[in-house]
Amino acid sequence: MFSLVVAADAQRGIGKDGSLPWKLKGDMRWFKELTTCPDTDEVLARYLMNIGLRDKRTHTWESLTARIGGARPLPEWSPAARNAVLMGRKTWDSLPPRFRPLAGRLNGVLSRRLPAGVFHGSHHVWPSLQAALDELGRDPTAKNIFVAGGGEIYAEALRHPGCARIFLTDVAAAFPCDTFLPAFGPEFRETAISPLLDEGGIAYRFRLLERGDRS
Ligand SMILES: NC(=O)c1ccc[n+]([C@@H]2O[C@H](COP(=O)([O-])OP(=O)(O)OC[C@H]3O[C@@H](n4cnc5c(N)ncnc54)[C@H](OP(=O)(O)O)[C@@H]3O)[C@@H](O)[C@H]2O)c1
């Protein structure tokens, strides 16, 4: 089982010229905390995603973080309990060198061309999503698995029956994009949603969609 984590705009755009079309500090912080903390429920509680689907009030990022200011610190990762973040080779290449590998997480790069293997202190390269999932499934230190893009990898992940959750940051605007998140089916149901946030005039919200049957 794994989760997909993605930020997409109103037209499901996710990328432009090999990078993100927007800069949202709040979303970057959410991505870091969600993918690093081995206790996903704790992150969800912290971000108040259980406040109800109909809450359409607008909050600023500052007002939301003020509300969670008293929360206890998130459980920390350790080498014995850390998450894995899987990404396509192009997304890996797009990470600024100072953020690569993503700290506190097992970094997995999917590539058909790069030699497969473990690059100690940095990242793993796997030749397919399934190869990564199989190996991580045998690794007791790997807690949660997050598929973190880009477009090609999301498309494959959404077709995989092991994709149980989509952590979607819904950006409420249309940006010029050349990479898109494929549509996902009705088997993914919204189970939590944050208030609408605003950062530098860009409105966005965090949503959680979980795989369930259609009845
Ligand atoms: N908004 C978001 O949340 C978000 C998140 C991540 C990325 N992005 C954006 O998405 C864009 C990049 O996406 P992209 O679709 O161009 O590239 P990508 O999915 O990051 O990487 C594509 C590469 O992954 C490898 N690959 C693809 N399918 C594979 C498979 N089934 N098995 C093994 N390897 C496979 C191939 O690498 P080789 O060529 O080496 O074989 C392929 O060239 C960037 O603009 C990035 O900023 C956005």
The ligand as a MOL file (V3000), in Angstrom:
LIG
                    3D

  0  0  0     0  0            999 V3000
M  V30 BEGIN CTAB
M  V30 COUNTS 48 52 0 0 0
M  V30 BEGIN ATOM
M  V30 1 N 2.9690 19.4950 -8.4270 0
M  V30 2 C 3.5320 18.4190 -7.8780 0
M  V30 3 O 3.0990 17.9280 -6.8260 0
M  V30 4 C 4.7200 17.8010 -8.5620 0
M  V30 5 C 5.3810 16.7230 -7.9440 0
M  V30 6 C 6.4640 16.1710 -8.6050 0
M  V30 7 C 6.8720 16.6760 -9.8310 0
M  V30 8 N 6.2180 17.6980 -10.3600 0 CHG=1
M  V30 9 C 6.6040 18.2350 -11.6810 0
M  V30 10 O 6.4140 17.2250 -12.6710 0
M  V30 11 C 7.3400 17.4510 -13.7410 0
M  V30 12 C 8.1050 16.1750 -13.9920 0
M  V30 13 O 7.1910 15.1490 -14.3730 0
M  V30 14 P 7.4380 14.2430 -15.6840 0
M  V30 15 O 6.1850 13.4880 -15.9490 0
M  V30 16 O 8.0000 15.0810 -16.7520 0 CHG=-1
M  V30 17 O 8.6280 13.2750 -15.2240 0
M  V30 18 P 8.7600 12.2420 -13.9960 0
M  V30 19 O 7.5140 11.4290 -13.8480 0
M  V30 20 O 9.2910 12.9520 -12.8060 0
M  V30 21 O 9.9660 11.3470 -14.5250 0
M  V30 22 C 9.8520 10.6530 -15.7470 0
M  V30 23 C 10.9720 9.6540 -15.8140 0
M  V30 24 O 10.7500 8.6240 -14.8550 0
M  V30 25 C 11.1720 7.3840 -15.3820 0
M  V30 26 N 10.0100 6.5100 -15.5160 0
M  V30 27 C 8.7590 6.8320 -15.9640 0
M  V30 28 N 7.9570 5.7640 -15.8910 0
M  V30 29 C 8.7090 4.7670 -15.3770 0
M  V30 30 C 8.4420 3.4070 -15.0710 0
M  V30 31 N 7.2320 2.8700 -15.2690 0
M  V30 32 N 9.4390 2.6560 -14.5710 0
M  V30 33 C 10.6740 3.1840 -14.3650 0
M  V30 34 N 10.9810 4.4620 -14.6250 0
M  V30 35 C 10.0020 5.2290 -15.1240 0
M  V30 36 C 11.8290 7.6900 -16.7220 0
M  V30 37 O 13.1830 7.9720 -16.4120 0
M  V30 38 P 14.3850 7.6430 -17.4500 0
M  V30 39 O 14.1960 8.6250 -18.5710 0
M  V30 40 O 15.6150 7.8890 -16.6430 0
M  V30 41 O 14.2120 6.2070 -17.8680 0
M  V30 42 C 11.1000 8.9560 -17.1640 0
M  V30 43 O 11.8300 9.7210 -18.0820 0
M  V30 44 C 8.2300 18.5930 -13.2770 0
M  V30 45 O 7.7460 19.8040 -13.8230 0
M  V30 46 C 8.0610 18.5870 -11.7840 0
M  V30 47 O 8.3350 19.8580 -11.1990 0
M  V30 48 C 5.1520 18.2750 -9.7810 0
M  V30 END ATOM
M  V30 BEGIN BOND
M  V30 1 1 1 2
M  V30 2 2 2 3
M  V30 3 1 2 4
M  V30 4 1 4 5
M  V30 5 2 4 48
M  V30 6 2 5 6
M  V30 7 1 6 7
M  V30 8 2 7 8
M  V30 9 1 8 9
M  V30 10 1 8 48
M  V30 11 1 9 10
M  V30 12 1 9 46
M  V30 13 1 10 11
M  V30 14 1 11 12
M  V30 15 1 11 44
M  V30 16 1 12 13
M  V30 17 1 13 14
M  V30 18 2 14 15
M  V30 19 1 14 16
M  V30 20 1 14 17
M  V30 21 1 17 18
M  V30 22 2 18 19
M  V30 23 1 18 20
M  V30 24 1 18 21
M  V30 25 1 21 22
M  V30 26 1 22 23
M  V30 27 1 23 24
M  V30 28 1 23 42
M  V30 29 1 24 25
M  V30 30 1 25 26
M  V30 31 1 25 36
M  V30 32 1 26 27
M  V30 33 1 26 35
M  V30 34 2 27 28
M  V30 35 1 28 29
M  V30 36 1 29 30
M  V30 37 2 29 35
M  V30 38 1 30 31
M  V30 39 2 30 32
M  V30 40 1 32 33
M  V30 41 2 33 34
M  V30 42 1 34 35
M  V30 43 1 36 37
M  V30 44 1 36 42
M  V30 45 1 37 38
M  V30 46 2 38 39
M  V30 47 1 38 40
M  V30 48 1 38 41
M  V30 49 1 42 43
M  V30 50 1 44 45
M  V30 51 1 44 46
M  V30 52 1 46 47
M  V30 END BOND
M  V30 END CTAB
M  END
